[in-house]
């Protein structure tokens, strides 16, 4: 599974999303490659213009708000089931 966390360096909200994401991955026991993206060109490539953003297996799941832990868990489970 490939996850991209789109956010700005030093952004407390983005850091909070990152921590929540890692907490969910640990709780579910799911291995994932998590890339932190802070380049504007990369964000535009995903059509993410509001931060933070979360991309799971190439699909933008959220932009401009912090999703709940429950939402993230659903996206991770769905992506895990789709892969294998």
N, C-alpha and C positions, 0 to 999 in steps of 0.2 A: 504494500500500500504506500502511496506517495501523497504526502500532505504538504501544502505550501501555506505558510502563515504570512500574510501580507501586512506590513506595518512600518511605522517610522522608528528609527533608532531613538531610544530614550522615551518612547511613548508608554506611559504607565498602563493605559488601557490595553495596548497591544501585548505588553508583558503579562498582564493578567490573563488574557486569552491564551497566551502560550502556556502558562502554568496550568490553567484549566484543561487545556488540550492534553498535556502530558499526564495529568491526573487521570483523565478518562482513559487514555491509552493503557496506563498502568492497571487501573481497576478492571479493564476488560481483558488484560493480558494480550494486547494486540501489538505486534511489531510494525513500525512504520518509519519510513524515511521522512523526516520533517525538515523542510528547508524554510529558513526565514528570509523573506524577500523584502527589501526596502528600496529597491530601485524603481523609479517612476516608469521607466520603459517596460519593465516586467509587469508592473501593475496594470498598465494600459493594455498589454497583451492579453490579460485576463478580463479586461473591461471592468476593473475595480477602480473606482474613482473616489470612494469614501473608505476610510480605515476604521477598524481593522477589517481584513478580509481573510477568508479561509477557503482553500481549494483542496478538494479530496479527489484523488485520481483524475485530475484534470477538469473537474466540474466545480464551478464556483458555488459554494454552499451559503455564504453570507458575505455581505459587504456593508460597512457603515454602522454596524452594531455588534454588540457582544452577545453571542448566542448563549443559551443556558447550557448547563452541563448535560442536561437530558437531551437537548437537541444534538449536541456534539456526539453523544453516545449513539443516538439513532443513526447519524450519518456514518459513523465508524462501523457500526454493526452492518448496515446496508452495504457498505463498500467491501467489508470482509466477506459477506455472503456472495456478493457478485464475483469476487475473485476466486473463491474456492469453496 
